[in-house]
């Protein structure tokens, strides 16, 4: 199957389906086409067919955690910007973001759980504008 380009596609990965759906709703309101997934493995299966503008991923998940996902994305040559999400605090997010950056990935934001609606709305709206402008210049 040929790769499909979805100009404003955001892939959301969280093992808690309700949370993935919630983030997808907020992303949709911010102007993204949102696709919630409940596992990192599902993302890796879908990624070759899609060209998302943004990947939003939880870090602590069963099956394959966010660190393993980051390593797999780096090995695959992924250039999609990442938003990292975790309930384990800023330090854990920062360490994970540093790893992603060292592996050549672009982390555009870190979000702590519990999610604050106003912050998430503002962040995703700003990222949609920023990344949409960058994509328009390509």
Secondary structure, DSSP 8 states (H G I E B T S, - for coil): ---B--TTEEEEE-SSHHHHHHHHHHHHHTT-EEEEES-HHHHHHHHTTB--SEEEEES--SSS-HHHHHHHHHHHT---EEEEEESS-HHHHHHHHHHHHHTT--EEEEEESS--HHHHHHHHHHHHHHHHHHHHH-
